[in-house]
């Protein structure tokens, strides 16, 4: 029973980590599109570089921060994989054929409990 509770908790952590990674990737995509749109507005409006420069710099800074967050999350992922080896009941747990992490479309199995 305790082992199952530990496995379920670890699965929830792994699934949440994957969700956070997906959100970071999505934010990076949105920021890249925003940068493109700011440049497009500048070009279409025919304004000088100075007019939208601060806006462009702020979006670029946000992008840089998200890239750092992506790297930090990747390091967190590695730390979780290492910690798994020290948690009783998780050392032999596998999430499938292609690695320790649940797939991007992770679903938990329904279980019958008495």
Phi, psi and omega in degrees: 000312181297319180299319180295320178297316179297315179298318179296317179297317179295322178296320177297319178297314181296320179294319179293321178299318178297319179297318178297317178299318178296322178294320179297315178300317179297318179296321178296321178297314180297319179295320178296319178294322178297317177302316180298318181292323177298316178296321180295316178299317179300317180291314182294318181285342180068033180272162180288163179302325185296325186302314182250011184299314182296319177300314181297319179295321180293319178294320178296321178295319178296321178297315178300317179296321179291325176296320176295319178297323178298315179295320178295320178293324177297319178294323177297320179300316178297317179297322178294321179295322177290320180295327180303327181290345181255001181260118180303136179093348181250346185302329183254006181286134176233145181263002180147192185283339188248032174132181183276343185264148176293153179294164182302332179255051184294137175225141177270146179284145174282139180236143175270127179241145182265000000 
